[in-house]
Amino acid sequence: MKKGIHPEDYRLIAFKDMSNGDVFLTRSTADTKETLDVDGVEYPLVKLEISRTSHPFYTGKSKLIDAAGRIDKFKNKYAKFKKE
């Protein structure tokens, strides 16, 4: 690795998955003003929309999306351009 290009200020930060409330600690240089108390210790907090505990790829569960409704809406919208 090249010397002098990596940050030196790594510290423990709490990352919180907002979709399921899971919290995990890891070292990071992320800058944040919020904090979270984990086991009696206060850590800087970074909020995540999705993480390894809620992502369908890692959990093996997929969310059912209203694809049929969107497809029907698309077909209805462009039916007027259909050649007969």
N, CA, C and O atoms as CSV, one atom per row, in Angstrom:
chain,resi,resn,atom,element,x,y,z
A,1,MET,N,N,0.831,-1.183,0.000
A,1,MET,CA,C,0.000,0.000,0.000
A,1,MET,C,C,0.877,1.248,0.000
A,1,MET,O,O,1.997,1.244,0.510
A,2,LYS,N,N,0.344,2.301,-0.578
A,2,LYS,CA,C,1.061,3.571,-0.571
A,2,LYS,C,C,1.044,4.177,0.820
A,2,LYS,O,O,0.051,4.067,1.538
A,3,LYS,N,N,2.109,4.796,1.189
A,3,LYS,CA,C,2.228,5.443,2.493
A,3,LYS,C,C,1.635,6.845,2.429
A,3,LYS,O,O,1.774,7.542,1.423
A,4,GLY,N,N,0.975,7.251,3.505
A,4,GLY,CA,C,0.504,8.624,3.638
A,4,GLY,C,C,-0.809,8.952,2.950
A,4,GLY,O,O,-1.209,10.117,2.953
A,5,ILE,N,N,-1.498,7.990,2.361
A,5,ILE,CA,C,-2.753,8.311,1.674
A,5,ILE,C,C,-3.979,7.829,2.454
A,5,ILE,O,O,-5.106,8.168,2.094
A,6,HIS,N,N,-3.778,7.051,3.508
A,6,HIS,CA,C,-4.893,6.526,4.287
A,6,HIS,C,C,-5.083,7.348,5.554
A,6,HIS,O,O,-4.105,7.786,6.160
A,7,PRO,N,N,-6.337,7.561,5.964
A,7,PRO,CA,C,-6.586,8.354,7.177
A,7,PRO,C,C,-6.053,7.652,8.419
A,7,PRO,O,O,-5.965,6.426,8.468
A,8,GLU,N,N,-5.704,8.445,9.410
A,8,GLU,CA,C,-5.145,7.923,10.652
A,8,GLU,C,C,-6.141,7.969,11.807
A,8,GLU,O,O,-5.881,7.405,12.870
A,9,ASP,N,N,-7.275,8.634,11.609
A,9,ASP,CA,C,-8.194,8.875,12.733
A,9,ASP,C,C,-9.353,7.869,12.798
A,9,ASP,O,O,-10.509,8.270,12.935
A,10,TYR,N,N,-9.057,6.597,12.702
A,10,TYR,CA,C,-10.081,5.570,12.850
A,10,TYR,C,C,-10.527,5.504,14.302
A,10,TYR,O,O,-9.710,5.599,15.217
A,11,ARG,N,N,-11.840,5.338,14.509
A,11,ARG,CA,C,-12.383,5.185,15.850
A,11,ARG,C,C,-13.609,4.278,15.778
A,11,ARG,O,O,-14.158,4.065,14.697
A,12,LEU,N,N,-14.038,3.746,16.911
A,12,LEU,CA,C,-15.227,2.904,16.933
A,12,LEU,C,C,-16.467,3.761,16.709
A,12,LEU,O,O,-16.640,4.799,17.347
A,13,ILE,N,N,-17.328,3.314,15.793
A,13,ILE,CA,C,-18.565,4.015,15.470
A,13,ILE,C,C,-19.698,3.001,15.460
A,13,ILE,O,O,-19.518,1.865,15.021
A,14,ALA,N,N,-20.864,3.413,15.945
A,14,ALA,CA,C,-22.054,2.573,15.913
A,14,ALA,C,C,-22.803,2.850,14.617
A,14,ALA,O,O,-23.134,3.997,14.316
A,15,PHE,N,N,-23.066,1.804,13.857
A,15,PHE,CA,C,-23.877,1.897,12.647
A,15,PHE,C,C,-25.227,1.276,12.957
A,15,PHE,O,O,-25.287,0.148,13.446
A,16,LYS,N,N,-26.322,1.995,12.680
A,16,LYS,CA,C,-27.662,1.506,12.990
A,16,LYS,C,C,-28.463,1.360,11.707
A,16,LYS,O,O,-28.622,2.315,10.947
A,17,ASP,N,N,-28.966,0.149,11.475
A,17,ASP,CA,C,-29.839,-0.127,10.336
A,17,ASP,C,C,-31.235,0.353,10.709
A,17,ASP,O,O,-31.858,-0.206,11.612
A,18,MET,N,N,-31.728,1.373,10.032
A,18,MET,CA,C,-33.005,1.970,10.386
A,18,MET,C,C,-34.200,1.102,9.986
A,18,MET,O,O,-35.304,1.317,10.486
A,19,SER,N,N,-34.003,0.137,9.104
A,19,SER,CA,C,-35.125,-0.700,8.681
A,19,SER,C,C,-35.450,-1.795,9.700
A,19,SER,O,O,-36.597,-2.234,9.782
A,20,ASN,N,N,-34.455,-2.242,10.479
A,20,ASN,CA,C,-34.737,-3.285,11.463
A,20,ASN,C,C,-34.164,-2.985,12.847
A,20,ASN,O,O,-34.348,-3.788,13.762
A,21,GLY,N,N,-33.484,-1.870,13.030
A,21,GLY,CA,C,-32.982,-1.469,14.332
A,21,GLY,C,C,-31.688,-2.133,14.767
A,21,GLY,O,O,-31.230,-1.904,15.887
A,22,ASP,N,N,-31.089,-2.946,13.914
A,22,ASP,CA,C,-29.844,-3.627,14.257
A,22,ASP,C,C,-28.708,-2.610,14.387
A,22,ASP,O,O,-28.587,-1.697,13.570
A,23,VAL,N,N,-27.879,-2.777,15.418
A,23,VAL,CA,C,-26.738,-1.886,15.650
A,23,VAL,C,C,-25.472,-2.725,15.668
A,23,VAL,O,O,-25.429,-3.778,16.303
A,24,PHE,N,N,-24.437,-2.259,14.969
A,24,PHE,CA,C,-23.142,-2.931,15.035
A,24,PHE,C,C,-22.041,-1.888,15.116
A,24,PHE,O,O,-22.174,-0.774,14.609
A,25,LEU,N,N,-20.959,-2.271,15.761
A,25,LEU,CA,C,-19.813,-1.389,15.961
A,25,LEU,C,C,-18.682,-1.792,15.035
A,25,LEU,O,O,-18.407,-2.977,14.845
A,26,THR,N,N,-18.035,-0.798,14.464
A,26,THR,CA,C,-16.861,-1.041,13.637
A,26,THR,C,C,-16.009,0.226,13.640
A,26,THR,O,O,-16.471,1.304,14.014
A,27,ARG,N,N,-14.777,0.073,13.221
A,27,ARG,CA,C,-13.884,1.225,13.157
A,27,ARG,C,C,-14.108,1.962,11.843
A,27,ARG,O,O,-14.213,1.340,10.785
A,28,SER,N,N,-14.180,3.291,11.914
A,28,SER,CA,C,-14.444,4.097,10.730
A,28,SER,C,C,-13.928,5.510,10.957
A,28,SER,O,O,-13.605,5.898,12.080
A,29,THR,N,N,-13.856,6.270,9.871
A,29,THR,CA,C,-13.488,7.686,9.948
A,29,THR,C,C,-14.700,8.565,9.649
A,29,THR,O,O,-14.557,9.777,9.493
A,30,ALA,N,N,-15.895,7.967,9.567
A,30,ALA,CA,C,-17.113,8.709,9.242
A,30,ALA,C,C,-17.328,9.838,10.253
A,30,ALA,O,O,-17.141,9.653,11.456
A,31,ASP,N,N,-17.721,11.003,9.748
A,31,ASP,CA,C,-17.954,12.159,10.593
A,31,ASP,C,C,-19.451,12.256,10.883
A,31,ASP,O,O,-20.263,12.251,9.958
A,32,THR,N,N,-19.816,12.343,12.152
A,32,THR,CA,C,-21.218,12.426,12.530
A,32,THR,C,C,-21.363,13.224,13.814
A,32,THR,O,O,-20.444,13.278,14.631
A,33,LYS,N,N,-22.530,13.845,13.985
A,33,LYS,CA,C,-22.788,14.626,15.187
A,33,LYS,C,C,-23.679,13.880,16.169
A,33,LYS,O,O,-23.768,14.260,17.336
A,34,GLU,N,N,-24.343,12.815,15.704
A,34,GLU,CA,C,-25.234,12.045,16.570
A,34,GLU,C,C,-24.446,10.991,17.334
A,34,GLU,O,O,-23.395,10.534,16.883
A,35,THR,N,N,-24.970,10.608,18.503
A,35,THR,CA,C,-24.349,9.566,19.304
A,35,THR,C,C,-25.395,8.545,19.723
A,35,THR,O,O,-26.596,8.812,19.685
A,36,LEU,N,N,-24.920,7.372,20.123
A,36,LEU,CA,C,-25.785,6.297,20.571
A,36,LEU,C,C,-25.101,5.572,21.725
A,36,LEU,O,O,-23.901,5.300,21.675
A,37,ASP,N,N,-25.872,5.262,22.761
A,37,ASP,CA,C,-25.345,4.540,23.911
A,37,ASP,C,C,-25.476,3.041,23.660
A,37,ASP,O,O,-26.585,2.533,23.495
A,38,VAL,N,N,-24.357,2.336,23.631
A,38,VAL,CA,C,-24.333,0.887,23.433
A,38,VAL,C,C,-23.620,0.267,24.627
A,38,VAL,O,O,-22.428,0.495,24.833
A,39,ASP,N,N,-24.345,-0.508,25.405
A,39,ASP,CA,C,-23.794,-1.182,26.588
A,39,ASP,C,C,-23.099,-0.217,27.542
A,39,ASP,O,O,-22.045,-0.530,28.097
A,40,GLY,N,N,-23.699,0.963,27.729
A,40,GLY,CA,C,-23.159,1.931,28.673
A,40,GLY,C,C,-22.041,2.804,28.143
A,40,GLY,O,O,-21.510,3.641,28.874
A,41,VAL,N,N,-21.672,2.623,26.878
A,41,VAL,CA,C,-20.616,3.439,26.264
A,41,VAL,C,C,-21.240,4.239,25.121
A,41,VAL,O,O,-22.010,3.698,24.327
A,42,GLU,N,N,-20.909,5.512,25.042
A,42,GLU,CA,C,-21.465,6.375,24.005
A,42,GLU,C,C,-20.546,6.383,22.778
A,42,GLU,O,O,-19.350,6.653,22.881
A,43,TYR,N,N,-21.130,6.083,21.625
A,43,TYR,CA,C,-20.389,6.030,20.361
A,43,TYR,C,C,-21.008,7.000,19.356
A,43,TYR,O,O,-22.208,7.269,19.427
A,44,PRO,N,N,-20.217,7.531,18.424
A,44,PRO,CA,C,-20.791,8.300,17.314
A,44,PRO,C,C,-21.721,7.379,16.518
A,44,PRO,O,O,-21.453,6.184,16.395
A,45,LEU,N,N,-22.809,7.928,15.982
A,45,LEU,CA,C,-23.825,7.129,15.299
A,45,LEU,C,C,-23.922,7.485,13.822
A,45,LEU,O,O,-23.984,8.659,13.455
A,46,VAL,N,N,-23.933,6.456,12.978
A,46,VAL,CA,C,-24.196,6.615,11.548
A,46,VAL,C,C,-25.438,5.781,11.248
A,46,VAL,O,O,-25.468,4.582,11.525
A,47,LYS,N,N,-26.466,6.418,10.678
A,47,LYS,CA,C,-27.709,5.716,10.357
A,47,LYS,C,C,-27.650,5.185,8.931
A,47,LYS,O,O,-27.244,5.893,8.010
A,48,LEU,N,N,-28.061,3.923,8.758
A,48,LEU,CA,C,-28.057,3.272,7.457
A,48,LEU,C,C,-29.482,2.915,7.053
A,48,LEU,O,O,-30.294,2.551,7.904
A,49,GLU,N,N,-29.787,3.013,5.781
A,49,GLU,CA,C,-31.090,2.584,5.283
A,49,GLU,C,C,-31.158,1.065,5.185
A,49,GLU,O,O,-32.204,0.463,5.425
A,50,ILE,N,N,-30.046,0.461,4.834
A,50,ILE,CA,C,-30.006,-0.984,4.647
A,50,ILE,C,C,-28.606,-1.472,4.997
A,50,ILE,O,O,-27.621,-0.775,4.752
A,51,SER,N,N,-28.521,-2.658,5.563
A,51,SER,CA,C,-27.227,-3.222,5.922
A,51,SER,C,C,-27.247,-4.718,5.635
A,51,SER,O,O,-28.192,-5.236,5.040
A,52,ARG,N,N,-26.198,-5.400,6.062
A,52,ARG,CA,C,-26.118,-6.838,5.818
A,52,ARG,C,C,-27.217,-7.604,6.541
A,52,ARG,O,O,-27.537,-8.726,6.148
A,53,THR,N,N,-27.803,-7.027,7.589
A,53,THR,CA,C,-28.852,-7.726,8.334
A,53,THR,C,C,-30.239,-7.541,7.737
A,53,THR,O,O,-31.182,-8.218,8.147
A,54,SER,N,N,-30.379,-6.626,6.766
A,54,SER,CA,C,-31.690,-6.409,6.169
A,54,SER,C,C,-31.694,-6.503,4.646
A,54,SER,O,O,-32.762,-6.488,4.034
A,55,HIS,N,N,-30.528,-6.598,4.030
A,55,HIS,CA,C,-30.462,-6.666,2.573
A,55,HIS,C,C,-30.906,-8.051,2.088
A,55,HIS,O,O,-30.433,-9.059,2.613
A,56,PRO,N,N,-31.803,-8.121,1.099
A,56,PRO,CA,C,-32.300,-9.418,0.616
A,56,PRO,C,C,-31.205,-10.363,0.135
A,56,PRO,O,O,-31.364,-11.578,0.254
A,57,PHE,N,N,-30.117,-9.857,-0.397
A,57,PHE,CA,C,-29.040,-10.719,-0.870
A,57,PHE,C,C,-28.440,-11.514,0.281
A,57,PHE,O,O,-28.156,-12.703,0.133
A,58,TYR,N,N,-28.245,-10.863,1.433
A,58,TYR,CA,C,-27.626,-11.521,2.577
A,58,TYR,C,C,-28.625,-12.321,3.413
A,58,TYR,O,O,-28.265,-13.339,4.004
A,59,THR,N,N,-29.876,-11.864,3.465
A,59,THR,CA,C,-30.868,-12.539,4.294
A,59,THR,C,C,-31.539,-13.695,3.571
A,59,THR,O,O,-32.080,-14.596,4.212
A,60,GLY,N,N,-31.511,-13.681,2.232
A,60,GLY,CA,C,-32.171,-14.732,1.466
A,60,GLY,C,C,-33.665,-14.517,1.338
A,60,GLY,O,O,-34.367,-15.358,0.776
A,61,LYS,N,N,-34.157,-13.411,1.848
A,61,LYS,CA,C,-35.573,-13.090,1.771
A,61,LYS,C,C,-35.739,-11.923,0.816
A,61,LYS,O,O,-35.008,-10.936,0.893
A,62,SER,N,N,-36.694,-12.040,-0.074
A,62,SER,CA,C,-36.953,-10.934,-0.986
A,62,SER,C,C,-38.293,-10.307,-0.641
A,62,SER,O,O,-39.236,-10.995,-0.249
A,63,LYS,N,N,-38.360,-9.007,-0.792
A,63,LYS,CA,C,-39.606,-8.303,-0.528
A,63,LYS,C,C,-40.487,-8.387,-1.764
A,63,LYS,O,O,-40.007,-8.280,-2.893
A,64,LEU,N,N,-41.769,-8.577,-1.538
A,64,LEU,CA,C,-42.725,-8.630,-2.631
A,64,LEU,C,C,-43.068,-7.203,-3.037
A,64,LEU,O,O,-43.623,-6.434,-2.252
A,65,ILE,N,N,-42.735,-6.871,-4.257
A,65,ILE,CA,C,-42.994,-5.539,-4.774
A,65,ILE,C,C,-44.213,-5.614,-5.680
A,65,ILE,O,O,-44.424,-6.612,-6.368
A,66,ASP,N,N,-44.995,-4.582,-5.678
A,66,ASP,CA,C,-46.213,-4.560,-6.483
A,66,ASP,C,C,-45.858,-4.392,-7.958
A,66,ASP,O,O,-46.176,-3.374,-8.572
A,67,ALA,N,N,-45.198,-5.397,-8.513
A,67,ALA,CA,C,-44.764,-5.337,-9.905
A,67,ALA,C,C,-45.953,-5.432,-10.852
A,67,ALA,O,O,-45.971,-4.779,-11.896
A,68,ALA,N,N,-46.931,-6.229,-10.497
A,68,ALA,CA,C,-48.092,-6.391,-11.377
A,68,ALA,C,C,-48.820,-5.065,-11.543
A,68,ALA,O,O,-49.258,-4.730,-12.644
A,69,GLY,N,N,-48.950,-4.325,-10.480
A,69,GLY,CA,C,-49.612,-3.030,-10.561
A,69,GLY,C,C,-48.858,-2.065,-11.452
A,69,GLY,O,O,-49.467,-1.304,-12.204
A,70,ARG,N,N,-47.547,-2.090,-11.374
A,70,ARG,CA,C,-46.741,-1.190,-12.209
A,70,ARG,C,C,-46.786,-1.613,-13.669
A,70,ARG,O,O,-46.813,-0.765,-14.560
A,71,ILE,N,N,-46.795,-2.912,-13.918
A,71,ILE,CA,C,-46.855,-3.397,-15.302
A,71,ILE,C,C,-48.195,-3.039,-15.930
A,71,ILE,O,O,-48.249,-2.589,-17.075
A,72,ASP,N,N,-49.268,-3.236,-15.184
A,72,ASP,CA,C,-50.597,-2.876,-15.689
A,72,ASP,C,C,-50.698,-1.381,-15.961
A,72,ASP,O,O,-51.274,-0.967,-16.967
A,73,LYS,N,N,-50.148,-0.586,-15.082
A,73,LYS,CA,C,-50.158,0.867,-15.261
A,73,LYS,C,C,-49.392,1.250,-16.529
A,73,LYS,O,O,-49.837,2.111,-17.287
A,74,PHE,N,N,-48.238,0.609,-16.759
A,74,PHE,CA,C,-47.445,0.863,-17.952
A,74,PHE,C,C,-48.222,0.487,-19.211
A,74,PHE,O,O,-48.260,1.253,-20.174
A,75,LYS,N,N,-48.838,-0.690,-19.202
A,75,LYS,CA,C,-49.602,-1.150,-20.377
A,75,LYS,C,C,-50.761,-0.226,-20.680
A,75,LYS,O,O,-51.014,0.092,-21.842
A,76,ASN,N,N,-51.469,0.211,-19.649
A,76,ASN,CA,C,-52.589,1.125,-19.852
A,76,ASN,C,C,-52.120,2.467,-20.397
A,76,ASN,O,O,-52.787,3.068,-21.240
A,77,LYS,N,N,-50.993,2.928,-19.924
A,77,LYS,CA,C,-50.474,4.232,-20.338
A,77,LYS,C,C,-50.079,4.225,-21.833
A,77,LYS,O,O,-50.314,5.200,-22.548
A,78,TYR,N,N,-49.483,3.121,-22.284
A,78,TYR,CA,C,-48.989,3.069,-23.658
A,78,TYR,C,C,-49.868,2.269,-24.596
A,78,TYR,O,O,-49.453,1.969,-25.716
A,79,ALA,N,N,-51.073,1.912,-24.170
A,79,ALA,CA,C,-51.996,1.159,-25.021
A,79,ALA,C,C,-52.436,1.991,-26.220
A,79,ALA,O,O,-52.734,1.438,-27.279
A,80,LYS,N,N,-52.480,3.295,-26.068
A,80,LYS,CA,C,-52.920,4.157,-27.168
A,80,LYS,C,C,-51.932,4.159,-28.339
A,80,LYS,O,O,-52.308,4.504,-29.459
A,81,PHE,N,N,-50.680,3.781,-28.094
A,81,PHE,CA,C,-49.676,3.756,-29.149
A,81,PHE,C,C,-49.577,2.388,-29.829
A,81,PHE,O,O,-48.811,2.213,-30.777
A,82,LYS,N,N,-50.338,1.442,-29.349
A,82,LYS,CA,C,-50.262,0.081,-29.847
A,82,LYS,C,C,-50.787,0.004,-31.291
A,82,LYS,O,O,-51.854,0.533,-31.603
A,83,LYS,N,N,-50.026,-0.657,-32.154
A,83,LYS,CA,C,-50.446,-0.852,-33.554
A,83,LYS,C,C,-51.317,-2.098,-33.613
A,83,LYS,O,O,-51.014,-3.117,-32.991
A,84,GLU,N,N,-52.385,-2.001,-34.361
A,84,GLU,CA,C,-53.289,-3.155,-34.464
A,84,GLU,C,C,-53.223,-3.806,-35.801
A,84,GLU,O,O,-53.923,-4.789,-36.045
